[in-house]
Amino acid sequence: MKLKKGDKVIVIAGKSKGETSSIVRILTKRNMVLLDGINLVKRHRRAGQPGKGQIIDKPMPMHISNVQLVDPKDGKPTRVKITRGKDGERERVAVKSGQSVK
């Protein structure tokens, strides 16, 4: 996968289209990502012995094809390519601007 935890991404499809967030977790076997504050659903928590129940907003995973990396230069969505640096190590580069992604 070309995306990593902590990357800033923009949603390109679905009900949250156009929103920007960072990746909290990557589910590699299912090709899904968990974004911070995006794709929220309501979950009803059952009341415990002494307390009350409550409704919780929980983020659900989104397919990785529905997000793209944010270009560090202009903030628009871009693809990612892998190149070899001067030391021979892998480096992620934004296709649109050609800048290195941390």
Biopython code that builds the backbone (N, CA, C, O; Angstrom):
import numpy as np
from Bio.PDB.StructureBuilder import StructureBuilder

atoms = [
    (1, "MET", "N", (0.830, -1.183, 0.000)),
    (1, "MET", "CA", (0.000, 0.000, 0.000)),
    (1, "MET", "C", (0.875, 1.247, 0.000)),
    (1, "MET", "O", (1.936, 1.295, 0.622)),
    (2, "LYS", "N", (0.393, 2.242, -0.714)),
    (2, "LYS", "CA", (1.173, 3.457, -0.845)),
    (2, "LYS", "C", (0.805, 4.507, 0.193)),
    (2, "LYS", "O", (1.466, 5.540, 0.290)),
    (3, "LEU", "N", (-0.239, 4.253, 0.966)),
    (3, "LEU", "CA", (-0.635, 5.166, 2.042)),
    (3, "LEU", "C", (-0.179, 4.596, 3.380)),
    (3, "LEU", "O", (-0.075, 3.381, 3.544)),
    (4, "LYS", "N", (0.091, 5.484, 4.332)),
    (4, "LYS", "CA", (0.552, 5.065, 5.654)),
    (4, "LYS", "C", (-0.276, 5.734, 6.735)),
    (4, "LYS", "O", (-0.995, 6.699, 6.479)),
    (5, "LYS", "N", (-0.166, 5.214, 7.936)),
    (5, "LYS", "CA", (-0.834, 5.803, 9.091)),
    (5, "LYS", "C", (-0.303, 7.220, 9.300)),
    (5, "LYS", "O", (0.905, 7.450, 9.261)),
    (6, "GLY", "N", (-1.216, 8.164, 9.521)),
    (6, "GLY", "CA", (-0.831, 9.545, 9.743)),
    (6, "GLY", "C", (-0.833, 10.406, 8.492)),
    (6, "GLY", "O", (-0.691, 11.625, 8.590)),
    (7, "ASP", "N", (-0.990, 9.803, 7.312)),
    (7, "ASP", "CA", (-1.045, 10.579, 6.071)),
    (7, "ASP", "C", (-2.301, 11.436, 6.029)),
    (7, "ASP", "O", (-3.351, 11.039, 6.533)),
    (8, "LYS", "N", (-2.190, 12.599, 5.433)),
    (8, "LYS", "CA", (-3.345, 13.469, 5.252)),
    (8, "LYS", "C", (-3.966, 13.118, 3.906)),
    (8, "LYS", "O", (-3.303, 13.183, 2.870)),
    (9, "VAL", "N", (-5.261, 12.740, 3.929)),
    (9, "VAL", "CA", (-5.947, 12.305, 2.720)),
    (9, "VAL", "C", (-7.242, 13.093, 2.538)),
    (9, "VAL", "O", (-7.744, 13.721, 3.470)),
    (10, "ILE", "N", (-7.770, 13.043, 1.315)),
    (10, "ILE", "CA", (-9.048, 13.663, 0.996)),
    (10, "ILE", "C", (-9.969, 12.572, 0.459)),
    (10, "ILE", "O", (-9.534, 11.711, -0.307)),
    (11, "VAL", "N", (-11.234, 12.607, 0.858)),
    (11, "VAL", "CA", (-12.211, 11.617, 0.422)),
    (11, "VAL", "C", (-12.702, 12.025, -0.964)),
    (11, "VAL", "O", (-13.118, 13.167, -1.165)),
    (12, "ILE", "N", (-12.654, 11.083, -1.935)),
    (12, "ILE", "CA", (-13.036, 11.403, -3.309)),
    (12, "ILE", "C", (-14.361, 10.771, -3.712)),
    (12, "ILE", "O", (-14.848, 11.027, -4.813)),
    (13, "ALA", "N", (-14.963, 9.940, -2.837)),
    (13, "ALA", "CA", (-16.248, 9.314, -3.156)),
    (13, "ALA", "C", (-17.002, 9.020, -1.872)),
    (13, "ALA", "O", (-16.400, 8.815, -0.818)),
    (14, "GLY", "N", (-18.336, 9.002, -1.969)),
    (14, "GLY", "CA", (-19.167, 8.673, -0.818)),
    (14, "GLY", "C", (-19.802, 9.900, -0.204)),
    (14, "GLY", "O", (-19.703, 11.003, -0.741)),
    (15, "LYS", "N", (-20.456, 9.697, 0.929)),
    (15, "LYS", "CA", (-21.203, 10.792, 1.559)),
    (15, "LYS", "C", (-20.298, 11.866, 2.142)),
    (15, "LYS", "O", (-20.757, 12.983, 2.378)),
    (16, "SER", "N", (-19.030, 11.564, 2.382)),
    (16, "SER", "CA", (-18.081, 12.535, 2.935)),
    (16, "SER", "C", (-17.148, 13.096, 1.870)),
    (16, "SER", "O", (-16.044, 13.541, 2.185)),
    (17, "LYS", "N", (-17.582, 13.079, 0.613)),
    (17, "LYS", "CA", (-16.738, 13.518, -0.497)),
    (17, "LYS", "C", (-16.263, 14.956, -0.293)),
    (17, "LYS", "O", (-17.054, 15.843, 0.031)),
    (18, "GLY", "N", (-14.956, 15.174, -0.486)),
    (18, "GLY", "CA", (-14.376, 16.501, -0.360)),
    (18, "GLY", "C", (-13.794, 16.804, 1.007)),
    (18, "GLY", "O", (-13.085, 17.799, 1.159)),
    (19, "GLU", "N", (-14.070, 15.980, 2.005)),
    (19, "GLU", "CA", (-13.549, 16.233, 3.357)),
    (19, "GLU", "C", (-12.115, 15.733, 3.480)),
    (19, "GLU", "O", (-11.729, 14.750, 2.847)),
    (20, "THR", "N", (-11.336, 16.424, 4.301)),
    (20, "THR", "CA", (-9.933, 16.082, 4.517)),
    (20, "THR", "C", (-9.752, 15.564, 5.932)),
    (20, "THR", "O", (-10.355, 16.081, 6.873)),
    (21, "SER", "N", (-8.918, 14.536, 6.083)),
    (21, "SER", "CA", (-8.665, 13.937, 7.389)),
    (21, "SER", "C", (-7.327, 13.222, 7.355)),
    (21, "SER", "O", (-6.658, 13.185, 6.323)),
    (22, "SER", "N", (-6.942, 12.654, 8.493)),
    (22, "SER", "CA", (-5.713, 11.862, 8.542)),
    (22, "SER", "C", (-6.065, 10.405, 8.826)),
    (22, "SER", "O", (-7.106, 10.104, 9.410)),
    (23, "ILE", "N", (-5.184, 9.517, 8.405)),
    (23, "ILE", "CA", (-5.415, 8.080, 8.568)),
    (23, "ILE", "C", (-5.066, 7.675, 9.989)),
    (23, "ILE", "O", (-3.969, 7.954, 10.472)),
    (24, "VAL", "N", (-6.018, 7.007, 10.663)),
    (24, "VAL", "CA", (-5.814, 6.532, 12.022)),
    (24, "VAL", "C", (-5.299, 5.092, 12.009)),
    (24, "VAL", "O", (-4.428, 4.720, 12.796)),
    (25, "ARG", "N", (-5.858, 4.288, 11.094)),
    (25, "ARG", "CA", (-5.504, 2.863, 11.054)),
    (25, "ARG", "C", (-5.698, 2.345, 9.636)),
    (25, "ARG", "O", (-6.581, 2.814, 8.918)),
    (26, "ILE", "N", (-4.879, 1.383, 9.229)),
    (26, "ILE", "CA", (-5.007, 0.759, 7.918)),
    (26, "ILE", "C", (-5.286, -0.724, 8.121)),
    (26, "ILE", "O", (-4.563, -1.410, 8.842)),
    (27, "LEU", "N", (-6.346, -1.211, 7.475)),
    (27, "LEU", "CA", (-6.705, -2.624, 7.514)),
    (27, "LEU", "C", (-6.260, -3.231, 6.181)),
    (27, "LEU", "O", (-7.013, -3.195, 5.208)),
    (28, "THR", "N", (-5.050, -3.785, 6.127)),
    (28, "THR", "CA", (-4.447, -4.203, 4.865)),
    (28, "THR", "C", (-5.154, -5.394, 4.237)),
    (28, "THR", "O", (-5.269, -5.451, 3.013)),
    (29, "LYS", "N", (-5.622, -6.330, 5.018)),
    (29, "LYS", "CA", (-6.263, -7.518, 4.449)),
    (29, "LYS", "C", (-7.593, -7.197, 3.787)),
    (29, "LYS", "O", (-8.014, -7.895, 2.864)),
    (30, "ARG", "N", (-8.258, -6.142, 4.254)),
    (30, "ARG", "CA", (-9.551, -5.748, 3.689)),
    (30, "ARG", "C", (-9.437, -4.546, 2.757)),
    (30, "ARG", "O", (-10.443, -4.112, 2.196)),
    (31, "ASN", "N", (-8.212, -3.989, 2.575)),
    (31, "ASN", "CA", (-7.972, -2.793, 1.754)),
    (31, "ASN", "C", (-8.833, -1.620, 2.211)),
    (31, "ASN", "O", (-9.456, -0.945, 1.392)),
    (32, "MET", "N", (-8.863, -1.380, 3.516)),
    (32, "MET", "CA", (-9.672, -0.311, 4.068)),
    (32, "MET", "C", (-8.833, 0.571, 4.986)),
    (32, "MET", "O", (-7.804, 0.147, 5.512)),
    (33, "VAL", "N", (-9.297, 1.810, 5.169)),
    (33, "VAL", "CA", (-8.634, 2.743, 6.068)),
    (33, "VAL", "C", (-9.665, 3.308, 7.036)),
    (33, "VAL", "O", (-10.848, 3.417, 6.714)),
    (34, "LEU", "N", (-9.196, 3.661, 8.220)),
    (34, "LEU", "CA", (-10.028, 4.290, 9.241)),
    (34, "LEU", "C", (-9.561, 5.735, 9.352)),
    (34, "LEU", "O", (-8.401, 6.002, 9.666)),
    (35, "LEU", "N", (-10.481, 6.670, 9.089)),
    (35, "LEU", "CA", (-10.141, 8.090, 9.082)),
    (35, "LEU", "C", (-10.657, 8.768, 10.342)),
    (35, "LEU", "O", (-11.648, 8.336, 10.932)),
    (36, "ASP", "N", (-9.982, 9.822, 10.743)),
    (36, "ASP", "CA", (-10.330, 10.549, 11.962)),
    (36, "ASP", "C", (-11.524, 11.467, 11.720)),
    (36, "ASP", "O", (-11.407, 12.467, 11.011)),
    (37, "GLY", "N", (-12.684, 11.128, 12.313)),
    (37, "GLY", "CA", (-13.872, 11.969, 12.231)),
    (37, "GLY", "C", (-14.657, 11.871, 10.938)),
    (37, "GLY", "O", (-15.543, 12.691, 10.700)),
    (38, "ILE", "N", (-14.356, 10.885, 10.089)),
    (38, "ILE", "CA", (-15.047, 10.711, 8.811)),
    (38, "ILE", "C", (-15.758, 9.354, 8.815)),
    (38, "ILE", "O", (-15.283, 8.400, 9.431)),
    (39, "ASN", "N", (-16.898, 9.277, 8.124)),
    (39, "ASN", "CA", (-17.692, 8.056, 8.001)),
    (39, "ASN", "C", (-18.178, 7.578, 9.374)),
    (39, "ASN", "O", (-18.007, 6.414, 9.736)),
    (40, "LEU", "N", (-18.782, 8.493, 10.123)),
    (40, "LEU", "CA", (-19.261, 8.189, 11.468)),
    (40, "LEU", "C", (-20.641, 7.541, 11.418)),
    (40, "LEU", "O", (-21.484, 7.919, 10.604)),
    (41, "VAL", "N", (-20.863, 6.567, 12.288)),
    (41, "VAL", "CA", (-22.171, 5.939, 12.458)),
    (41, "VAL", "C", (-22.537, 6.001, 13.927)),
    (41, "VAL", "O", (-21.664, 6.130, 14.785)),
    (42, "LYS", "N", (-23.822, 5.911, 14.219)),
    (42, "LYS", "CA", (-24.291, 5.950, 15.606)),
    (42, "LYS", "C", (-24.399, 4.523, 16.126)),
    (42, "LYS", "O", (-24.981, 3.656, 15.473)),
    (43, "ARG", "N", (-23.837, 4.286, 17.304)),
    (43, "ARG", "CA", (-23.916, 2.988, 17.963)),
    (43, "ARG", "C", (-24.582, 3.185, 19.313)),
    (43, "ARG", "O", (-24.244, 4.111, 20.050)),
    (44, "HIS", "N", (-25.524, 2.320, 19.633)),
    (44, "HIS", "CA", (-26.243, 2.408, 20.900)),
    (44, "HIS", "C", (-25.571, 1.487, 21.905)),
    (44, "HIS", "O", (-25.472, 0.280, 21.685)),
    (45, "ARG", "N", (-25.113, 2.059, 23.002)),
    (45, "ARG", "CA", (-24.454, 1.277, 24.051)),
    (45, "ARG", "C", (-25.478, 0.920, 25.114)),
    (45, "ARG", "O", (-26.216, 1.778, 25.599)),
    (46, "ARG", "N", (-25.512, -0.351, 25.468)),
    (46, "ARG", "CA", (-26.447, -0.838, 26.477)),
    (46, "ARG", "C", (-26.080, -0.300, 27.853)),
    (46, "ARG", "O", (-24.906, -0.102, 28.166)),
    (47, "ALA", "N", (-27.093, -0.068, 28.660)),
    (47, "ALA", "CA", (-26.860, 0.440, 30.015)),
    (47, "ALA", "C", (-26.212, -0.633, 30.877)),
    (47, "ALA", "O", (-26.565, -1.809, 30.798)),
    (48, "GLY", "N", (-25.268, -0.215, 31.691)),
    (48, "GLY", "CA", (-24.642, -1.131, 32.640)),
    (48, "GLY", "C", (-25.506, -1.290, 33.870)),
    (48, "GLY", "O", (-26.634, -0.798, 33.896)),
    (49, "GLN", "N", (-25.013, -1.955, 34.875)),
    (49, "GLN", "CA", (-25.797, -2.210, 36.088)),
    (49, "GLN", "C", (-26.251, -0.918, 36.781)),
    (49, "GLN", "O", (-27.446, -0.761, 37.032)),
    (50, "PRO", "N", (-25.334, 0.018, 37.100)),
    (50, "PRO", "CA", (-25.809, 1.216, 37.786)),
    (50, "PRO", "C", (-26.118, 2.390, 36.847)),
    (50, "PRO", "O", (-26.835, 3.310, 37.242)),
    (51, "GLY", "N", (-25.593, 2.379, 35.610)),
    (51, "GLY", "CA", (-25.653, 3.580, 34.769)),
    (51, "GLY", "C", (-26.726, 3.558, 33.704)),
    (51, "GLY", "O", (-27.630, 2.722, 33.708)),
    (52, "LYS", "N", (-26.591, 4.522, 32.776)),
    (52, "LYS", "CA", (-27.525, 4.674, 31.668)),
    (52, "LYS", "C", (-26.858, 4.243, 30.366)),
    (52, "LYS", "O", (-25.633, 4.154, 30.277)),
    (53, "GLY", "N", (-27.684, 3.978, 29.366)),
    (53, "GLY", "CA", (-27.164, 3.714, 28.033)),
    (53, "GLY", "C", (-26.832, 5.026, 27.353)),
    (53, "GLY", "O", (-27.187, 6.097, 27.845)),
    (54, "GLN", "N", (-26.157, 4.942, 26.231)),
    (54, "GLN", "CA", (-25.804, 6.163, 25.509)),
    (54, "GLN", "C", (-25.636, 5.866, 24.030)),
    (54, "GLN", "O", (-25.492, 4.714, 23.622)),
    (55, "ILE", "N", (-25.657, 6.925, 23.239)),
    (55, "ILE", "CA", (-25.448, 6.813, 21.801)),
    (55, "ILE", "C", (-24.058, 7.368, 21.501)),
    (55, "ILE", "O", (-23.736, 8.492, 21.886)),
    (56, "ILE", "N", (-23.233, 6.575, 20.811)),
    (56, "ILE", "CA", (-21.837, 6.929, 20.543)),
    (56, "ILE", "C", (-21.625, 7.045, 19.032)),
    (56, "ILE", "O", (-22.110, 6.205, 18.273)),
    (57, "ASP", "N", (-20.905, 8.079, 18.593)),
    (57, "ASP", "CA", (-20.478, 8.190, 17.197)),
    (57, "ASP", "C", (-19.195, 7.390, 17.033)),
    (57, "ASP", "O", (-18.209, 7.628, 17.732)),
    (58, "LYS", "N", (-19.216, 6.435, 16.099)),
    (58, "LYS", "CA", (-18.072, 5.547, 15.908)),
    (58, "LYS", "C", (-17.621, 5.626, 14.449)),
    (58, "LYS", "O", (-18.448, 5.479, 13.550)),
    (59, "PRO", "N", (-16.322, 5.855, 14.191)),
    (59, "PRO", "CA", (-15.850, 5.871, 12.801)),
    (59, "PRO", "C", (-15.779, 4.451, 12.236)),
    (59, "PRO", "O", (-15.305, 3.536, 12.909)),
    (60, "MET", "N", (-16.242, 4.272, 11.016)),
    (60, "MET", "CA", (-16.214, 2.975, 10.346)),
    (60, "MET", "C", (-15.178, 3.020, 9.228)),
    (60, "MET", "O", (-14.884, 4.094, 8.703)),
    (61, "PRO", "N", (-14.624, 1.868, 8.858)),
    (61, "PRO", "CA", (-13.615, 1.835, 7.796)),
    (61, "PRO", "C", (-14.195, 2.222, 6.439)),
    (61, "PRO", "O", (-15.380, 2.028, 6.168)),
    (62, "MET", "N", (-13.328, 2.774, 5.599)),
    (62, "MET", "CA", (-13.694, 3.179, 4.248)),
    (62, "MET", "C", (-12.702, 2.521, 3.292)),
    (62, "MET", "O", (-11.523, 2.381, 3.616)),
    (63, "HIS", "N", (-13.180, 2.117, 2.117)),
    (63, "HIS", "CA", (-12.282, 1.466, 1.165)),
    (63, "HIS", "C", (-11.194, 2.432, 0.710)),
    (63, "HIS", "O", (-11.432, 3.628, 0.543)),
    (64, "ILE", "N", (-10.005, 1.891, 0.514)),
    (64, "ILE", "CA", (-8.838, 2.721, 0.218)),
    (64, "ILE", "C", (-8.945, 3.401, -1.144)),
    (64, "ILE", "O", (-8.276, 4.405, -1.388)),
    (65, "SER", "N", (-9.785, 2.860, -2.038)),
    (65, "SER", "CA", (-9.953, 3.476, -3.356)),
    (65, "SER", "C", (-10.770, 4.756, -3.285)),
    (65, "SER", "O", (-10.807, 5.514, -4.254)),
    (66, "ASN", "N", (-11.429, 5.015, -2.154)),
    (66, "ASN", "CA", (-12.246, 6.215, -2.005)),
    (66, "ASN", "C", (-11.486, 7.388, -1.397)),
    (66, "ASN", "O", (-12.079, 8.436, -1.142)),
    (67, "VAL", "N", (-10.184, 7.229, -1.160)),
    (67, "VAL", "CA", (-9.371, 8.323, -0.624)),
    (67, "VAL", "C", (-8.124, 8.506, -1.484)),
    (67, "VAL", "O", (-7.637, 7.564, -2.110)),
    (68, "GLN", "N", (-7.616, 9.745, -1.501)),
    (68, "GLN", "CA", (-6.359, 10.049, -2.177)),
    (68, "GLN", "C", (-5.514, 10.935, -1.288)),
    (68, "GLN", "O", (-6.035, 11.716, -0.492)),
    (69, "LEU", "N", (-4.221, 10.808, -1.429)),
    (69, "LEU", "CA", (-3.281, 11.606, -0.658)),
    (69, "LEU", "C", (-3.394, 13.079, -1.039)),
    (69, "LEU", "O", (-3.608, 13.412, -2.205)),
    (70, "VAL", "N", (-3.249, 13.954, -0.052)),
    (70, "VAL", "CA", (-3.269, 15.400, -0.297)),
    (70, "VAL", "C", (-1.868, 15.831, -0.723)),
    (70, "VAL", "O", (-0.878, 15.509, -0.066)),
    (71, "ASP", "N", (-1.802, 16.562, -1.829)),
    (71, "ASP", "CA", (-0.526, 17.058, -2.349)),
    (71, "ASP", "C", (0.059, 18.076, -1.367)),
    (71, "ASP", "O", (-0.637, 19.019, -0.990)),
    (72, "PRO", "N", (1.313, 17.915, -0.944)),
    (72, "PRO", "CA", (1.888, 18.850, 0.027)),
    (72, "PRO", "C", (2.059, 20.266, -0.519)),
    (72, "PRO", "O", (2.191, 21.211, 0.259)),
    (73, "LYS", "N", (2.059, 20.429, -1.828)),
    (73, "LYS", "CA", (2.283, 21.747, -2.414)),
    (73, "LYS", "C", (1.004, 22.593, -2.483)),
    (73, "LYS", "O", (0.999, 23.749, -2.060)),
    (74, "ASP", "N", (-0.088, 22.008, -3.022)),
    (74, "ASP", "CA", (-1.292, 22.818, -3.223)),
    (74, "ASP", "C", (-2.534, 22.304, -2.498)),
    (74, "ASP", "O", (-3.578, 22.953, -2.568)),
    (75, "GLY", "N", (-2.467, 21.183, -1.816)),
    (75, "GLY", "CA", (-3.588, 20.693, -1.018)),
    (75, "GLY", "C", (-4.673, 19.989, -1.804)),
    (75, "GLY", "O", (-5.762, 19.759, -1.278)),
    (76, "LYS", "N", (-4.402, 19.640, -3.055)),
    (76, "LYS", "CA", (-5.375, 18.924, -3.878)),
    (76, "LYS", "C", (-5.024, 17.439, -3.904)),
    (76, "LYS", "O", (-3.888, 17.075, -3.600)),
    (77, "PRO", "N", (-5.983, 16.566, -4.265)),
    (77, "PRO", "CA", (-5.684, 15.128, -4.291)),
    (77, "PRO", "C", (-4.675, 14.769, -5.380)),
    (77, "PRO", "O", (-4.679, 15.348, -6.466)),
    (78, "THR", "N", (-3.821, 13.813, -5.070)),
    (78, "THR", "CA", (-2.811, 13.365, -6.016)),
    (78, "THR", "C", (-2.551, 11.877, -5.843)),
    (78, "THR", "O", (-2.860, 11.294, -4.804)),
    (79, "ARG", "N", (-1.981, 11.276, -6.872)),
    (79, "ARG", "CA", (-1.546, 9.891, -6.776)),
    (79, "ARG", "C", (-0.136, 9.852, -6.193)),
    (79, "ARG", "O", (0.513, 10.887, -6.037)),
    (80, "VAL", "N", (0.326, 8.647, -5.874)),
    (80, "VAL", "CA", (1.640, 8.478, -5.252)),
    (80, "VAL", "C", (2.445, 7.504, -6.083)),
    (80, "VAL", "O", (1.929, 6.479, -6.529)),
    (81, "LYS", "N", (3.718, 7.828, -6.292)),
    (81, "LYS", "CA", (4.607, 6.864, -6.941)),
    (81, "LYS", "C", (5.811, 6.634, -6.041)),
    (81, "LYS", "O", (6.186, 7.498, -5.248)),
    (82, "ILE", "N", (6.402, 5.471, -6.174)),
    (82, "ILE", "CA", (7.564, 5.082, -5.375)),
    (82, "ILE", "C", (8.807, 5.203, -6.258)),
    (82, "ILE", "O", (8.870, 4.625, -7.343)),
    (83, "THR", "N", (9.783, 5.956, -5.781)),
    (83, "THR", "CA", (11.042, 6.094, -6.505)),
    (83, "THR", "C", (12.201, 5.739, -5.577)),
    (83, "THR", "O", (12.020, 5.605, -4.367)),
    (84, "ARG", "N", (13.368, 5.593, -6.145)),
    (84, "ARG", "CA", (14.577, 5.340, -5.364)),
    (84, "ARG", "C", (15.294, 6.664, -5.138)),
    (84, "ARG", "O", (15.532, 7.428, -6.074)),
    (85, "GLY", "N", (15.637, 6.923, -3.868)),
    (85, "GLY", "CA", (16.357, 8.145, -3.532)),
    (85, "GLY", "C", (17.822, 8.032, -3.890)),
    (85, "GLY", "O", (18.244, 7.048, -4.498)),
    (86, "LYS", "N", (18.600, 9.036, -3.517)),
    (86, "LYS", "CA", (20.031, 9.034, -3.820)),
    (86, "LYS", "C", (20.766, 7.941, -3.062)),
    (86, "LYS", "O", (21.778, 7.424, -3.535)),
    (87, "ASP", "N", (20.258, 7.587, -1.881)),
    (87, "ASP", "CA", (20.894, 6.542, -1.077)),
    (87, "ASP", "C", (20.407, 5.154, -1.464)),
    (87, "ASP", "O", (20.864, 4.160, -0.898)),
    (88, "GLY", "N", (19.483, 5.069, -2.426)),
    (88, "GLY", "CA", (18.944, 3.779, -2.832)),
    (88, "GLY", "C", (17.753, 3.330, -2.006)),
    (88, "GLY", "O", (17.304, 2.191, -2.129)),
    (89, "GLU", "N", (17.239, 4.214, -1.168)),
    (89, "GLU", "CA", (16.087, 3.843, -0.342)),
    (89, "GLU", "C", (14.800, 4.309, -1.014)),
    (89, "GLU", "O", (14.808, 5.237, -1.822)),
    (90, "ARG", "N", (13.697, 3.653, -0.669)),
    (90, "ARG", "CA", (12.394, 3.986, -1.247)),
    (90, "ARG", "C", (11.936, 5.369, -0.795)),
    (90, "ARG", "O", (12.176, 5.786, 0.338)),
    (91, "GLU", "N", (11.279, 6.057, -1.702)),
    (91, "GLU", "CA", (10.779, 7.378, -1.394)),
    (91, "GLU", "C", (9.417, 7.549, -2.070)),
    (91, "GLU", "O", (9.257, 7.224, -3.246)),
    (92, "ARG", "N", (8.442, 8.059, -1.322)),
    (92, "ARG", "CA", (7.123, 8.312, -1.894)),
    (92, "ARG", "C", (7.089, 9.723, -2.452)),
    (92, "ARG", "O", (7.503, 10.674, -1.790)),
    (93, "VAL", "N", (6.588, 9.852, -3.683)),
    (93, "VAL", "CA", (6.579, 11.139, -4.370)),
    (93, "VAL", "C", (5.167, 11.408, -4.880)),
    (93, "VAL", "O", (4.524, 10.515, -5.432)),
    (94, "ALA", "N", (4.683, 12.641, -4.696)),
    (94, "ALA", "CA", (3.383, 13.049, -5.232)),
    (94, "ALA", "C", (3.513, 13.221, -6.739)),
    (94, "ALA", "O", (4.415, 13.912, -7.213)),
    (95, "VAL", "N", (2.611, 12.591, -7.497)),
    (95, "VAL", "CA", (2.694, 12.626, -8.955)),
    (95, "VAL", "C", (2.422, 14.032, -9.483)),
    (95, "VAL", "O", (3.080, 14.468, -10.429)),
    (96, "LYS", "N", (1.470, 14.748, -8.895)),
    (96, "LYS", "CA", (1.057, 16.056, -9.406)),
    (96, "LYS", "C", (2.162, 17.106, -9.298)),
    (96, "LYS", "O", (2.414, 17.839, -10.254)),
    (97, "SER", "N", (2.823, 17.184, -8.140)),
    (97, "SER", "CA", (3.817, 18.238, -7.948)),
    (97, "SER", "C", (5.259, 17.720, -7.999)),
    (97, "SER", "O", (6.183, 18.507, -8.207)),
    (98, "GLY", "N", (5.464, 16.430, -7.816)),
    (98, "GLY", "CA", (6.808, 15.876, -7.812)),
    (98, "GLY", "C", (7.533, 16.015, -6.495)),
    (98, "GLY", "O", (8.707, 15.660, -6.394)),
    (99, "GLN", "N", (6.844, 16.533, -5.466)),
    (99, "GLN", "CA", (7.466, 16.698, -4.159)),
    (99, "GLN", "C", (7.435, 15.392, -3.359)),
    (99, "GLN", "O", (6.536, 14.567, -3.517)),
    (100, "SER", "N", (8.421, 15.234, -2.515)),
    (100, "SER", "CA", (8.512, 14.061, -1.650)),
    (100, "SER", "C", (7.457, 14.133, -0.544)),
    (100, "SER", "O", (7.180, 15.204, -0.003)),
    (101, "VAL", "N", (6.880, 12.983, -0.220)),
    (101, "VAL", "CA", (5.899, 12.883, 0.865)),
    (101, "VAL", "C", (6.605, 12.258, 2.041)),
    (101, "VAL", "O", (7.270, 11.232, 1.892)),
    (102, "LYS", "N", (6.473, 12.865, 3.223)),
    (102, "LYS", "CA", (7.171, 12.363, 4.406)),
    (102, "LYS", "C", (6.927, 10.956, 4.665)),
    (102, "LYS", "O", (7.455, 10.406, 5.632)),
]
sb = StructureBuilder()
sb.init_structure("model")
sb.init_model(0)
sb.init_chain("A")
sb.init_seg("    ")
for serial, (resi, resn, name, xyz) in enumerate(atoms, 1):
    if name == "N":
        sb.init_residue(resn, " ", resi, " ")
    sb.init_atom(name, np.array(xyz, "f"), 0.0, 1.0, " ", f" {name:<3s}", serial, name[0])
structure = sb.get_structure()
